[in-house]
Amino acid sequence: MHNFKELKVWKAGIEICKTIFMITKNFPSEERYGLVSQMNRSAVSIPSNIAEGCGRKSNKELHQFLNIALGSSFELETQTILAKEFNYITSERCDDICSLIIEIQKMIHGLQKSLNA
């Protein structure tokens, strides 16, 4: 079992989540149950699955939950690009968010590699 609150990757997931919730507040109201909901759920899924995996008994189970968090990060990256395409966010904002997402993807992958060592 790992203490998820001490992991940099979990903390980065929390920061991405806060960022996504802040930007989606400004999306059109008709997106409340569409892209806003999808982006918020994907963002929440990243640190949530990291935490859940840390609560499991084996590194194999943690690895599985890290895979789910990684998948959610790719969903969120796609949804962020869509938000830019729909002109809900600027290209610069999209690039900033995608950079954060790519960084957490690298961190998740690094943690997975360390579990296999």
Sequence and secondary structure as in RCSB ss.txt:
>XXXX:A:sequence
MHNFKELKVWKAGIEICKTIFMITKNFPSEERYGLVSQMNRSAVSIPSNIAEGCGRKSNKELHQFLNIALGSSFE
LETQTILAKEFNYITSERCDDICSLIIEIQKMIHGLQKSLNA
>XXXX:A:secstr
   GGG HHHHHHHHHHHHHHHHHTTS GGGTTTHHHHHHHHHHHHHHHHHHHHTSSSHHHHHHHHHHHHHHHHH
HHHHHHHHHHTTSS HHHHHHHHHHHHHHHHHHHHHHHHHH 
